[in-house]
Amino acid sequence: MSTAQTLAERYAAIKAGLPAGVTLVAVSKTRSASEVQALYDLGHRDLGENYPQELREKQPALPADIRWHFIGHLQRSNVKYIAPYVHLIHGVEDERLLDEIEKRALGAGRVIDVLLQVHIAQEETKHGLSPDELRNAVHTWPWGNWPHVRVRGLMGMATLTGDREQVRTEFRTLYALWSEVRGTGVFPAAEFSELSMGMSGDADMAVQEGSSMVRIGTAIFGERSA
């Protein structure tokens, strides 16, 4: 019981710190189905997973109304496993992946929502389109080829650094890009409404700089058992 209370307290504290309209994606990678169920029982529905195999194992074991967000680097060969139920794919950065998502969405008889990932960090290990690549993609990629894919906005990760002003600057850069793309009219403004940025250590700044969606794991679930 004490563990459940601790989870409830952590969850309530995170929720209390987020303004209305900001979606909390609870990052459940490496967490057990029972841990996820405990959070579900508190009323939470948006869960984020990084690994297709782990998501494939959890999804059938948990309630069907969970909104599963795929927040990791998605390979084309794994799209088929999550296409029937994924709520939002956060990290799309190339046309071939969009081709595969379109194919699998059509086969599943649904439209799949995605975010375009932008590389804003000063770290080569992070994925995403550069700002100029994003602009080029918006204006030149054949968006009409993917009628079963709906672009809902952008996603990006800031540099892992203690320099909070650098992080804030990166978030501002991403918000400016989001506003720029939204203003082109390439995507319907009513649909292009999401900006996914901010994690446990920088969610406060991300929200201040315009994030509509934050991805938080340990601050909700607690430290992982050894």
MIFIKOL-851144 format. One record per residue: residue in three letters; x negated, y, z of N, C-alpha, C in turn. Coordinates in nm, 2 decimals, padded with zeros to 4 digits, always signed. Layout:
BEGIN
NODE residu   n.px   n.py   n.pz  ca.px  ca.py  ca.pz   c.px   c.py   c.pz
NODE    Ala      X      Y      Z      X      Y      Z      X      Y      Z
...
This chain:
BEGIN
NODE residu   n.px   n.py   n.pz  ca.px  ca.py  ca.pz   c.px   c.py   c.pz
NODE    Met -00.08 -00.12 +00.00 +00.00 +00.00 +00.00 -00.09 +00.13 +00.00
NODE    Ser -00.20 +00.12 +00.08 -00.28 +00.24 +00.08 -00.34 +00.28 -00.05
NODE    Thr -00.37 +00.17 -00.13 -00.43 +00.20 -00.27 -00.32 +00.27 -00.35
NODE    Ala -00.20 +00.22 -00.35 -00.09 +00.28 -00.42 -00.07 +00.43 -00.38
NODE    Gln -00.08 +00.45 -00.25 -00.06 +00.59 -00.20 -00.17 +00.68 -00.25
NODE    Thr -00.29 +00.62 -00.25 -00.41 +00.70 -00.30 -00.39 +00.73 -00.44
NODE    Leu -00.35 +00.64 -00.52 -00.32 +00.66 -00.67 -00.22 +00.77 -00.68
NODE    Ala -00.11 +00.76 -00.60 +00.00 +00.86 -00.61 -00.05 +01.00 -00.57
NODE    Glu -00.13 +01.01 -00.47 -00.19 +01.14 -00.43 -00.28 +01.20 -00.54
NODE    Arg -00.36 +01.11 -00.60 -00.45 +01.16 -00.70 -00.37 +01.21 -00.82
NODE    Tyr -00.28 +01.13 -00.86 -00.19 +01.16 -00.98 -00.11 +01.29 -00.96
NODE    Ala -00.06 +01.30 -00.84 +00.02 +01.42 -00.81 -00.07 +01.55 -00.81
NODE    Ala -00.19 +01.53 -00.76 -00.28 +01.65 -00.76 -00.32 +01.69 -00.90
NODE    Ile -00.34 +01.59 -00.99 -00.38 +01.63 -01.13 -00.26 +01.69 -01.20
NODE    Lys -00.14 +01.63 -01.18 -00.02 +01.69 -01.24 +00.01 +01.83 -01.20
NODE    Ala -00.01 +01.85 -01.07 +00.02 +01.98 -01.01 -00.08 +02.09 -01.07
NODE    Gly -00.19 +02.05 -01.11 -00.29 +02.14 -01.17 -00.27 +02.17 -01.32
NODE    Leu -00.17 +02.11 -01.38 -00.15 +02.13 -01.52 -00.03 +02.21 -01.55
NODE    Pro -00.03 +02.31 -01.63 +00.09 +02.39 -01.66 +00.19 +02.31 -01.74
NODE    Ala +00.31 +02.35 -01.74 +00.41 +02.29 -01.82 +00.37 +02.29 -01.97
NODE    Gly +00.40 +02.18 -02.04 +00.36 +02.18 -02.18 +00.23 +02.12 -02.22
NODE    Val +00.15 +02.09 -02.12 +00.02 +02.02 -02.14 +00.04 +01.87 -02.11
NODE    Thr +00.01 +01.79 -02.20 +00.03 +01.64 -02.19 -00.10 +01.58 -02.12
NODE    Leu -00.07 +01.51 -02.02 -00.18 +01.43 -01.95 -00.19 +01.29 -02.01
NODE    Val -00.30 +01.26 -02.07 -00.33 +01.13 -02.12 -00.42 +01.06 -02.01
NODE    Ala -00.36 +00.96 -01.94 -00.44 +00.89 -01.84 -00.53 +00.79 -01.91
NODE    Val -00.66 +00.80 -01.90 -00.75 +00.71 -01.97 -00.76 +00.58 -01.89
NODE    Ser -00.71 +00.48 -01.95 -00.70 +00.35 -01.88 -00.80 +00.25 -01.93
NODE    Lys -00.90 +00.29 -02.00 -01.00 +00.19 -02.05 -01.07 +00.12 -01.93
NODE    Thr -01.09 -00.01 -01.94 -01.15 -00.10 -01.84 -01.06 -00.11 -01.71
NODE    Arg -00.94 -00.05 -01.71 -00.85 -00.07 -01.60 -00.76 -00.18 -01.62
NODE    Ser -00.72 -00.25 -01.52 -00.64 -00.37 -01.53 -00.49 -00.33 -01.56
NODE    Ala -00.42 -00.43 -01.61 -00.28 -00.41 -01.64 -00.20 -00.37 -01.52
NODE    Ser -00.24 -00.43 -01.40 -00.17 -00.40 -01.28 -00.20 -00.25 -01.23
NODE    Glu -00.32 -00.20 -01.26 -00.35 -00.06 -01.23 -00.26 +00.03 -01.32
NODE    Val -00.25 -00.01 -01.45 -00.17 +00.07 -01.54 -00.03 +00.07 -01.49
NODE    Gln +00.02 -00.05 -01.46 +00.16 -00.07 -01.41 +00.19 +00.02 -01.29
NODE    Ala +00.09 +00.03 -01.20 +00.11 +00.11 -01.08 +00.13 +00.26 -01.12
NODE    Leu +00.05 +00.31 -01.22 +00.07 +00.44 -01.26 +00.20 +00.46 -01.33
NODE    Tyr +00.24 +00.36 -01.41 +00.37 +00.36 -01.48 +00.48 +00.37 -01.38
NODE    Asp +00.47 +00.30 -01.27 +00.57 +00.30 -01.17 +00.59 +00.44 -01.10
NODE    Leu +00.49 +00.52 -01.12 +00.49 +00.66 -01.07 +00.56 +00.76 -01.17
NODE    Gly +00.59 +00.70 -01.29 +00.66 +00.78 -01.39 +00.58 +00.82 -01.50
NODE    His +00.45 +00.78 -01.51 +00.36 +00.82 -01.62 +00.38 +00.73 -01.74
NODE    Arg +00.37 +00.79 -01.86 +00.39 +00.72 -01.98 +00.28 +00.73 -02.09
NODE    Asp +00.20 +00.83 -02.08 +00.09 +00.85 -02.18 -00.04 +00.80 -02.13
NODE    Leu -00.09 +00.69 -02.20 -00.21 +00.62 -02.16 -00.31 +00.62 -02.28
NODE    Gly -00.44 +00.64 -02.25 -00.54 +00.64 -02.35 -00.64 +00.53 -02.34
NODE    Glu -00.66 +00.46 -02.45 -00.75 +00.35 -02.46 -00.86 +00.38 -02.57
NODE    Asn -00.98 +00.32 -02.54 -01.10 +00.34 -02.63 -01.13 +00.22 -02.72
NODE    Tyr -01.09 +00.11 -02.67 -01.13 -00.02 -02.74 -01.01 -00.10 -02.79
NODE    Pro -01.01 -00.13 -02.92 -00.89 -00.19 -02.98 -00.86 -00.33 -02.92
NODE    Gln -00.96 -00.41 -02.89 -00.94 -00.54 -02.83 -00.87 -00.53 -02.69
NODE    Glu -00.92 -00.43 -02.61 -00.86 -00.41 -02.48 -00.72 -00.37 -02.49
NODE    Leu -00.69 -00.28 -02.58 -00.55 -00.23 -02.60 -00.46 -00.35 -02.65
NODE    Arg -00.51 -00.43 -02.74 -00.44 -00.55 -02.79 -00.40 -00.64 -02.67
NODE    Glu -00.48 -00.65 -02.57 -00.45 -00.74 -02.46 -00.35 -00.67 -02.36
NODE    Lys -00.36 -00.54 -02.34 -00.28 -00.48 -02.25 -00.14 -00.45 -02.30
NODE    Gln -00.13 -00.41 -02.42 +00.00 -00.36 -02.48 +00.12 -00.46 -02.46
NODE    Pro +00.10 -00.59 -02.49 +00.21 -00.68 -02.47 +00.24 -00.71 -02.32
NODE    Ala +00.15 -00.69 -02.24 +00.16 -00.72 -02.09 +00.23 -00.61 -02.01
NODE    Leu +00.25 -00.49 -02.08 +00.30 -00.38 -02.01 +00.43 -00.32 -02.07
NODE    Pro +00.50 -00.23 -02.01 +00.63 -00.19 -02.06 +00.62 -00.13 -02.20
NODE    Ala +00.73 -00.15 -02.28 +00.73 -00.12 -02.42 +00.74 +00.03 -02.44
NODE    Asp +00.78 +00.11 -02.34 +00.79 +00.25 -02.37 +00.67 +00.33 -02.33
NODE    Ile +00.56 +00.27 -02.30 +00.43 +00.34 -02.28 +00.39 +00.40 -02.42
NODE    Arg +00.34 +00.53 -02.41 +00.29 +00.59 -02.53 +00.14 +00.57 -02.53
NODE    Trp +00.09 +00.48 -02.62 -00.05 +00.45 -02.62 -00.12 +00.55 -02.72
NODE    His -00.22 +00.61 -02.66 -00.31 +00.70 -02.74 -00.44 +00.63 -02.76
NODE    Phe -00.49 +00.62 -02.89 -00.62 +00.56 -02.91 -00.72 +00.68 -02.92
NODE    Ile -00.81 +00.68 -02.82 -00.90 +00.80 -02.81 -01.04 +00.77 -02.84
NODE    Gly -01.07 +00.64 -02.88 -01.21 +00.61 -02.91 -01.24 +00.62 -03.06
NODE    His -01.36 +00.57 -03.10 -01.40 +00.57 -03.24 -01.33 +00.45 -03.31
NODE    Leu -01.24 +00.48 -03.40 -01.16 +00.37 -03.46 -01.22 +00.33 -03.59
NODE    Gln -01.26 +00.20 -03.60 -01.30 +00.14 -03.73 -01.18 +00.10 -03.81
NODE    Arg -01.20 +00.10 -03.94 -01.09 +00.07 -04.03 -01.04 -00.08 -04.01
NODE    Ser -01.13 -00.17 -03.98 -01.09 -00.31 -03.96 -01.00 -00.33 -03.84
NODE    Asn -01.00 -00.23 -03.75 -00.91 -00.25 -03.63 -00.78 -00.18 -03.63
NODE    Val -00.76 -00.10 -03.74 -00.63 -00.03 -03.75 -00.51 -00.12 -03.74
NODE    Lys -00.52 -00.23 -03.81 -00.41 -00.33 -03.82 -00.36 -00.38 -03.68
NODE    Tyr -00.45 -00.38 -03.59 -00.41 -00.43 -03.46 -00.33 -00.33 -03.37
NODE    Ile -00.34 -00.20 -03.40 -00.27 -00.10 -03.32 -00.16 -00.03 -03.40
NODE    Ala -00.16 -00.05 -03.53 -00.06 +00.02 -03.61 +00.08 +00.00 -03.57
NODE    Pro +00.13 -00.12 -03.53 +00.27 -00.13 -03.50 +00.32 -00.05 -03.38
NODE    Tyr +00.23 +00.00 -03.29 +00.28 +00.06 -03.17 +00.21 +00.18 -03.13
NODE    Val +00.09 +00.22 -03.19 +00.01 +00.33 -03.13 +00.09 +00.46 -03.15
NODE    His +00.09 +00.54 -03.04 +00.16 +00.67 -03.04 +00.09 +00.78 -03.11
NODE    Leu -00.04 +00.79 -03.09 -00.13 +00.89 -03.15 -00.27 +00.84 -03.15
NODE    Ile -00.33 +00.86 -03.27 -00.47 +00.83 -03.29 -00.55 +00.96 -03.29
NODE    His -00.64 +00.97 -03.19 -00.70 +01.10 -03.16 -00.82 +01.13 -03.25
NODE    Gly -00.88 +01.04 -03.31 -01.01 +01.06 -03.37 -01.03 +01.03 -03.52
NODE    Val -00.96 +01.10 -03.61 -00.97 +01.07 -03.75 -01.06 +01.17 -03.82
NODE    Glu -01.16 +01.12 -03.89 -01.26 +01.21 -03.95 -01.30 +01.17 -04.09
NODE    Asp -01.23 +01.07 -04.16 -01.27 +01.05 -04.30 -01.15 +00.99 -04.37
NODE    Glu -01.16 +01.01 -04.51 -01.04 +00.97 -04.59 -01.02 +00.82 -04.60
NODE    Arg -01.12 +00.74 -04.59 -01.10 +00.60 -04.59 -01.02 +00.55 -04.47
NODE    Leu -01.05 +00.61 -04.36 -00.97 +00.57 -04.24 -00.82 +00.61 -04.26
NODE    Leu -00.80 +00.73 -04.32 -00.66 +00.77 -04.35 -00.60 +00.67 -04.45
NODE    Asp -00.67 +00.62 -04.55 -00.62 +00.52 -04.64 -00.57 +00.40 -04.57
NODE    Glu -00.65 +00.36 -04.47 -00.62 +00.23 -04.40 -00.50 +00.26 -04.30
NODE    Ile -00.50 +00.37 -04.24 -00.38 +00.40 -04.15 -00.25 +00.41 -04.23
NODE    Glu -00.26 +00.47 -04.35 -00.14 +00.48 -04.44 -00.10 +00.34 -04.48
NODE    Lys -00.19 +00.25 -04.52 -00.16 +00.11 -04.55 -00.09 +00.04 -04.44
NODE    Arg -00.14 +00.05 -04.32 -00.09 -00.03 -04.21 +00.04 +00.04 -04.16
NODE    Ala +00.05 +00.17 -04.16 +00.18 +00.23 -04.12 +00.29 +00.19 -04.22
NODE    Leu +00.26 +00.19 -04.34 +00.36 +00.15 -04.44 +00.41 +00.00 -04.41
NODE    Gly +00.31 -00.09 -04.38 +00.34 -00.22 -04.35 +00.42 -00.24 -04.23
NODE    Ala +00.40 -00.15 -04.13 +00.47 -00.15 -04.00 +00.61 -00.08 -04.01
NODE    Gly +00.63 -00.01 -04.12 +00.76 +00.06 -04.14 +00.77 +00.18 -04.05
NODE    Arg +00.66 +00.25 -04.03 +00.66 +00.37 -03.94 +00.56 +00.48 -03.99
NODE    Val +00.58 +00.59 -03.93 +00.48 +00.70 -03.95 +00.39 +00.71 -03.83
NODE    Ile +00.26 +00.72 -03.86 +00.16 +00.72 -03.75 +00.11 +00.86 -03.73
NODE    Asp +00.11 +00.92 -03.61 +00.06 +01.05 -03.58 -00.09 +01.04 -03.56
NODE    Val -00.16 +01.14 -03.61 -00.31 +01.14 -03.59 -00.35 +01.29 -03.56
NODE    Leu -00.47 +01.29 -03.50 -00.54 +01.42 -03.48 -00.67 +01.41 -03.56
NODE    Leu -00.71 +01.52 -03.62 -00.84 +01.53 -03.69 -00.95 +01.56 -03.58
NODE    Gln -01.06 +01.49 -03.58 -01.16 +01.51 -03.48 -01.27 +01.60 -03.53
NODE    Val -01.30 +01.70 -03.45 -01.40 +01.80 -03.49 -01.52 +01.79 -03.40
NODE    His -01.64 +01.80 -03.45 -01.76 +01.79 -03.38 -01.80 +01.93 -03.33
NODE    Ile -01.78 +01.96 -03.20 -01.81 +02.09 -03.15 -01.92 +02.09 -03.05
NODE    Ala -01.97 +01.97 -03.01 -02.07 +01.96 -02.90 -02.21 +01.97 -02.96
NODE    Gln -02.30 +02.00 -02.87 -02.45 +02.00 -02.91 -02.51 +01.86 -02.88
NODE    Glu -02.44 +01.76 -02.93 -02.48 +01.62 -02.91 -02.45 +01.54 -03.04
NODE    Glu -02.56 +01.48 -03.09 -02.54 +01.40 -03.22 -02.46 +01.28 -03.20
NODE    Thr -02.45 +01.23 -03.08 -02.38 +01.10 -03.05 -02.23 +01.11 -03.07
NODE    Lys -02.18 +01.23 -03.06 -02.03 +01.25 -03.07 -01.99 +01.25 -03.22
NODE    His -01.87 +01.21 -03.25 -01.82 +01.20 -03.38 -01.74 +01.32 -03.42
NODE    Gly -01.71 +01.33 -03.55 -01.62 +01.44 -03.59 -01.67 +01.52 -03.71
NODE    Leu -01.57 +01.59 -03.77 -01.61 +01.68 -03.88 -01.67 +01.81 -03.83
NODE    Ser -01.76 +01.86 -03.90 -01.81 +01.99 -03.86 -01.70 +02.09 -03.90
NODE    Pro -01.71 +02.22 -03.85 -01.61 +02.32 -03.88 -01.60 +02.34 -04.03
NODE    Asp -01.71 +02.34 -04.11 -01.70 +02.36 -04.25 -01.64 +02.23 -04.32
NODE    Glu -01.68 +02.11 -04.27 -01.62 +01.99 -04.32 -01.47 +01.99 -04.30
NODE    Leu -01.42 +02.04 -04.18 -01.28 +02.04 -04.15 -01.21 +02.13 -04.25
NODE    Arg -01.27 +02.25 -04.28 -01.20 +02.35 -04.37 -01.20 +02.28 -04.51
NODE    Asn -01.30 +02.22 -04.55 -01.30 +02.15 -04.68 -01.20 +02.04 -04.69
NODE    Ala -01.19 +01.96 -04.58 -01.09 +01.85 -04.58 -00.95 +01.91 -04.59
NODE    Val -00.92 +02.01 -04.52 -00.78 +02.07 -04.52 -00.74 +02.11 -04.66
NODE    His -00.84 +02.17 -04.73 -00.80 +02.22 -04.86 -00.82 +02.13 -04.98
NODE    Thr -00.90 +02.02 -04.96 -00.93 +01.93 -05.07 -00.89 +01.79 -05.06
NODE    Trp -00.87 +01.74 -04.94 -00.83 +01.60 -04.93 -00.69 +01.58 -04.98
NODE    Pro -00.66 +01.47 -05.04 -00.53 +01.44 -05.11 -00.42 +01.41 -05.00
NODE    Trp -00.37 +01.50 -04.93 -00.28 +01.48 -04.82 -00.15 +01.41 -04.86
NODE    Gly -00.11 +01.43 -04.99 +00.01 +01.37 -05.04 -00.01 +01.22 -05.06
NODE    Asn -00.13 +01.17 -05.05 -00.15 +01.02 -05.06 -00.12 +00.95 -04.93
NODE    Trp -00.09 +01.02 -04.83 -00.07 +00.95 -04.70 +00.07 +00.99 -04.64
NODE    Pro +00.18 +00.96 -04.70 +00.31 +01.00 -04.65 +00.35 +00.94 -04.52
NODE    His +00.28 +00.83 -04.48 +00.31 +00.76 -04.35 +00.22 +00.80 -04.24
NODE    Val +00.14 +00.91 -04.27 +00.05 +00.96 -04.17 +00.09 +01.11 -04.14
NODE    Arg +00.10 +01.15 -04.02 +00.14 +01.28 -03.98 +00.03 +01.35 -03.90
NODE    Val -00.03 +01.45 -03.96 -00.14 +01.52 -03.89 -00.08 +01.62 -03.78
NODE    Arg -00.10 +01.59 -03.66 -00.04 +01.67 -03.55 -00.13 +01.77 -03.49
NODE    Gly -00.26 +01.77 -03.53 -00.35 +01.88 -03.47 -00.49 +01.83 -03.47
NODE    Leu -00.57 +01.89 -03.38 -00.71 +01.86 -03.37 -00.75 +01.80 -03.24
NODE    Met -00.87 +01.73 -03.24 -00.93 +01.68 -03.11 -01.08 +01.71 -03.11
NODE    Gly -01.13 +01.74 -03.00 -01.28 +01.76 -02.99 -01.33 +01.74 -02.85
NODE    Met -01.46 +01.70 -02.83 -01.52 +01.69 -02.70 -01.63 +01.78 -02.69
NODE    Ala -01.64 +01.85 -02.57 -01.74 +01.95 -02.55 -01.87 +01.87 -02.51
NODE    Thr -01.98 +01.95 -02.51 -02.11 +01.89 -02.47 -02.11 +01.85 -02.32
NODE    Leu -02.17 +01.74 -02.29 -02.18 +01.70 -02.15 -02.29 +01.77 -02.08
NODE    Thr -02.26 +01.88 -02.02 -02.36 +01.97 -01.96 -02.30 +02.04 -01.84
NODE    Gly -02.39 +02.09 -01.76 -02.35 +02.17 -01.64 -02.32 +02.32 -01.68
NODE    Asp -02.36 +02.35 -01.80 -02.34 +02.49 -01.84 -02.20 +02.51 -01.88
NODE    Arg -02.12 +02.56 -01.79 -01.97 +02.57 -01.81 -01.94 +02.68 -01.92
NODE    Glu -02.03 +02.78 -01.93 -02.00 +02.88 -02.03 -02.02 +02.82 -02.17
NODE    Gln -02.12 +02.73 -02.19 -02.13 +02.66 -02.32 -02.01 +02.58 -02.35
NODE    Val -01.96 +02.51 -02.25 -01.84 +02.43 -02.27 -01.72 +02.52 -02.31
NODE    Arg -01.71 +02.63 -02.24 -01.60 +02.72 -02.27 -01.61 +02.77 -02.41
NODE    Thr -01.73 +02.81 -02.45 -01.75 +02.86 -02.59 -01.71 +02.75 -02.69
NODE    Glu -01.74 +02.63 -02.66 -01.71 +02.52 -02.76 -01.56 +02.50 -02.76
NODE    Phe -01.49 +02.51 -02.65 -01.34 +02.50 -02.65 -01.28 +02.62 -02.73
NODE    Arg -01.34 +02.74 -02.71 -01.28 +02.85 -02.78 -01.30 +02.84 -02.93
NODE    Thr -01.42 +02.78 -02.97 -01.44 +02.75 -03.11 -01.34 +02.66 -03.17
NODE    Leu -01.30 +02.55 -03.09 -01.21 +02.45 -03.14 -01.07 +02.51 -03.15
NODE    Tyr -01.03 +02.60 -03.05 -00.90 +02.66 -03.05 -00.89 +02.75 -03.17
NODE    Ala -01.00 +02.82 -03.21 -01.00 +02.91 -03.32 -00.98 +02.83 -03.45
NODE    Leu -01.04 +02.72 -03.46 -01.03 +02.63 -03.58 -00.89 +02.58 -03.59
NODE    Trp -00.83 +02.54 -03.47 -00.69 +02.49 -03.47 -00.60 +02.60 -03.52
NODE    Ser -00.62 +02.72 -03.48 -00.53 +02.83 -03.52 -00.55 +02.86 -03.67
NODE    Glu -00.67 +02.85 -03.71 -00.70 +02.88 -03.85 -00.63 +02.77 -03.94
NODE    Val -00.65 +02.65 -03.91 -00.59 +02.54 -03.99 -00.44 +02.55 -03.98
NODE    Arg -00.38 +02.58 -03.87 -00.24 +02.59 -03.85 -00.18 +02.71 -03.94
NODE    Gly -00.27 +02.81 -03.96 -00.23 +02.93 -04.04 -00.23 +02.90 -04.19
NODE    Thr -00.30 +02.80 -04.23 -00.31 +02.77 -04.37 -00.18 +02.72 -04.43
NODE    Gly -00.09 +02.66 -04.35 +00.04 +02.61 -04.40 +00.02 +02.48 -04.47
NODE    Val -00.10 +02.42 -04.47 -00.11 +02.29 -04.53 -00.03 +02.18 -04.46
NODE    Phe -00.03 +02.20 -04.33 +00.05 +02.11 -04.24 +00.17 +02.19 -04.18
NODE    Pro +00.29 +02.14 -04.17 +00.40 +02.21 -04.11 +00.36 +02.26 -03.97
NODE    Ala +00.38 +02.38 -03.94 +00.35 +02.44 -03.81 +00.42 +02.37 -03.70
NODE    Ala +00.54 +02.32 -03.72 +00.61 +02.26 -03.61 +00.55 +02.12 -03.58
NODE    Glu +00.48 +02.06 -03.68 +00.41 +01.93 -03.65 +00.27 +01.95 -03.60
NODE    Phe +00.20 +02.05 -03.66 +00.06 +02.07 -03.62 +00.06 +02.15 -03.49
NODE    Ser +00.09 +02.09 -03.38 +00.11 +02.16 -03.26 +00.02 +02.11 -03.14
NODE    Glu -00.07 +02.01 -03.17 -00.15 +01.95 -03.06 -00.30 +01.99 -03.07
NODE    Leu -00.35 +02.02 -02.96 -00.50 +02.04 -02.95 -00.55 +01.96 -02.83
NODE    Ser -00.61 +01.85 -02.86 -00.66 +01.76 -02.75 -00.80 +01.79 -02.72
NODE    Met -00.82 +01.85 -02.60 -00.96 +01.88 -02.56 -00.95 +01.90 -02.40
NODE    Gly -01.06 +01.85 -02.34 -01.07 +01.85 -02.20 -01.06 +01.71 -02.13
NODE    Met -01.15 +01.69 -02.04 -01.16 +01.56 -01.97 -01.17 +01.59 -01.82
NODE    Ser -01.20 +01.49 -01.74 -01.20 +01.51 -01.60 -01.28 +01.63 -01.55
NODE    Gly -01.40 +01.65 -01.61 -01.49 +01.76 -01.56 -01.46 +01.89 -01.61
NODE    Asp -01.38 +01.90 -01.72 -01.37 +02.04 -01.78 -01.22 +02.06 -01.82
NODE    Ala -01.13 +01.99 -01.77 -00.99 +02.00 -01.81 -00.94 +02.14 -01.78
NODE    Asp -00.98 +02.20 -01.67 -00.93 +02.33 -01.63 -00.97 +02.43 -01.73
NODE    Met -01.09 +02.43 -01.78 -01.13 +02.53 -01.88 -01.06 +02.50 -02.01
NODE    Ala -01.05 +02.37 -02.05 -00.98 +02.34 -02.17 -00.84 +02.39 -02.18
NODE    Val -00.77 +02.38 -02.07 -00.63 +02.43 -02.06 -00.63 +02.58 -02.07
NODE    Gln -00.72 +02.65 -02.00 -00.73 +02.79 -02.01 -00.76 +02.84 -02.15
NODE    Glu -00.83 +02.76 -02.23 -00.87 +02.80 -02.37 -00.77 +02.74 -02.47
NODE    Gly -00.66 +02.69 -02.43 -00.55 +02.65 -02.53 -00.52 +02.51 -02.55
NODE    Ser -00.58 +02.42 -02.47 -00.56 +02.28 -02.49 -00.41 +02.24 -02.46
NODE    Ser -00.35 +02.15 -02.54 -00.22 +02.10 -02.52 -00.22 +01.96 -02.46
NODE    Met -00.34 +01.90 -02.45 -00.35 +01.76 -02.42 -00.49 +01.74 -02.35
NODE    Val -00.49 +01.68 -02.23 -00.61 +01.65 -02.17 -00.62 +01.50 -02.14
NODE    Arg -00.75 +01.45 -02.14 -00.77 +01.31 -02.12 -00.85 +01.28 -01.99
NODE    Ile -00.78 +01.23 -01.89 -00.84 +01.21 -01.76 -00.83 +01.07 -01.71
NODE    Gly -00.94 +01.01 -01.66 -00.94 +00.88 -01.62 -00.97 +00.86 -01.47
NODE    Thr -01.10 +00.87 -01.43 -01.14 +00.85 -01.30 -01.07 +00.93 -01.19
NODE    Ala -01.05 +01.06 -01.23 -00.98 +01.15 -01.13 -00.84 +01.10 -01.10
NODE    Ile -00.78 +01.01 -01.18 -00.65 +00.96 -01.15 -00.67 +00.82 -01.09
NODE    Phe -00.74 +00.73 -01.15 -00.75 +00.59 -01.11 -00.85 +00.57 -01.00
NODE    Gly -00.94 +00.66 -00.98 -01.05 +00.65 -00.88 -01.17 +00.58 -00.94
NODE    Glu -01.28 +00.57 -00.86 -01.40 +00.50 -00.91 -01.37 +00.35 -00.94
NODE    Arg -01.44 +00.31 -01.04 -01.42 +00.17 -01.08 -01.49 +00.08 -00.98
NODE    Ser -01.43 -00.04 -00.96 -01.50 -00.14 -00.87 -01.62 -00.19 -00.93
NODE    Ala -01.72 -00.22 -00.85 -01.85 -00.27 -00.91 -01.83 -00.41 -00.96
